[in-house]
Amino acid sequence: MRKLKNEELSRKTIKDFKESEKIPLTLILDNIRSLNNIGSVFRTADAFLIEKIYLCGITAVPPHKNIHKTALGATENVNWEYAENTIEVVHKLQQKGISVWVIEQTKGAKFLNDFKPKKNASYAFVFGNEVRGVSQQVVDSCNQAIEIPQFGTKHSLNISVAGGVVMWDFFSKMKLYK
């Protein structure tokens, strides 16, 4: 076994990435404090061809050196937009026919492993603040909730970790349809 060199990885150019077919998933970051978490979400969104990221409330926006440190240039590839009000973004996407799901522990949440995305449907997933999670008002605005099953003593995952788990799960389930 030999570790591959970067030039052997067949990476897309920024132009190729922008022209690539994306999976039908938009991310909404609701008041994320950590610039490293924001950058990490961008980098993972790049890896799994996410359509767009909405940065809402106090969530910082590129360009910023601490976002760039973890995004490693993904802020140049992934389509993003800032919006002050998360609920307005949720309603705007719902009006376009996009099903908006909050990634949160709620009564009646569907476990991630039981979530089955519909073929030819578009989704948006809302991720919340590192301490408080997604605000109850935003939760109330969403169509449904997804919970990542956890079996240890902690009751939450870091937002960048949760984002990675959920994006990979969605990507792998959507690729089954192709």
N, C-alpha and C positions, 0 to 999 in steps of 0.2 A: 504494500500500500504506500502511495506517495501523495503528499499534500499537493493540491493543485495550485498553480500560480495564478495571479489575477488575470493575466492575459488568456488563460485557458478556460475561464469561466463563462465566456460568451455573454457578457453583460450587455444590456440594452444601452444605447446612447440616450441622452435626454430626449432627443427628437423621436427616437423609436418608442420610448416609454410613453410620451405624450400621444403618439398615434396608435398605441396598443389598445386592444379591446380591454376594458376594465370589467371587474366583477361588479354586479349591481349593488354596491354597498357604499354608503356615505357614513362618515363618523361625525359625531357632535361631541365636542369636549366642553363640558359645563363647569366653568370656574376652576380650571386646573392651575395649581400654584407652581408646581415644579417645572422649570424650563427644561430640565433633563427628561422628565416624563413626556413633555410635549415633543421634544426632538425624537425620543424613542418611538412614539406613536407614528410620527412622520416616516421614520425609517422602516417600520413594520408595514405601514400602509404602502410604501413603495414596493416592498418585497411581495405583497399579495395583490397588487394592481387595484387598489381601492380607488373609487371614483373621485371622492372629494372629502375634505375635512373642514368642518365649521369650528372655528375657535371662538368661544362665547364667554362673555362676562370678563372676569379678571384674567382669563387665559392669555398669555403673552403671544405675540405674533412675530414671525420672522421679518427682517433679519435680526438675529440676536446671537451673540457668540455662544451663550450657554445652550441655546436650542441647536445651533449648528454643531456643537461638540458631540451630541448624540445622534443628530439627524444625518450627519456626514453628507450633506448636499441634497437630501431627499426633499427639502423644502423647495428646491428648484424644479422638481419633477412632479410632485403630487399637487393637484389642484386644491387650493384652500381659499377660505374667505373668513373675515372677521365679522361677527355680529354681536352686538351688545346684549341682546335679549334672546336667551335660549328658547323660550316658549314660542317666540315669533318664528324662529327657524323651524321648530317642530311643526307648527301649523302650516308654514309655507310648504314644507316637504309633503305633509299629509294632503294638502290641496293639489299637489302634483301626482297624487296616487301612490306615494311612497309610504310603506308601513314603517312606523317609527317605534322601535323597541328600546326600552331602558335596560341597561345592564346593571342590575341592582337586586338586592334581596328584598322581595316584597311578598305579601300574601298573594297567593295565586300565580307566582312566577313559574315559568316553564324552565326546567333544568336544561342547560345547554346541550347535553347529550340527547335530549328528547326533541330539541328544536329541529324542524324540518323545513327549510326554506322552500317556497313554492317556485317552480320553474317559471321563468318569464315575469317574475315580480322583482321590484326594487325595495331595498331596505335601508334604514338608517338606524344606527346604534348610538345611544347616548351614554357617555362615560362621565362620572362625576368627580368632584373634589376629593383629594386624598384623605381628608379628615371627615367631612360631612357627607360624602357621596353625592348623589344627584338630589337636588332639592325636591321636596314633596310636590310643589307646584308643577315642576317639569314631569315628575313621575305621573301625576294626574293627567297630563296632556298626551302621554304616550299611548299607543295602541295596546302594548303588551310588555311584559318584563321577562328577561332571561336572567337566570341565576347560574353561576358557575358552581357546581357541586364542590364542596370542600370538606375534608374529613379530619383535620387537625384541630388544634386549640384556638387558632385565629379565625376570625370571621370575615376577613377581607383579603384581597390581593392588591398589590400596588397597581395603579391604573395602567402603567405600561405593560405589566405582566398580564393583567386581565385583557387588555387590548390585544396583545399577542395571541393569547389563547383563543379569544373569540374570533379574531380575524382569520387565524389558521383554520379553525373549525368551519367557518362560513365558506372560506375559499375551497377547502377540501370537499365540502358538501356540494357546492356549486359546480366544481369541476367534474363531479359525477354525472352532471346533466349534459356534458359536452361530448 
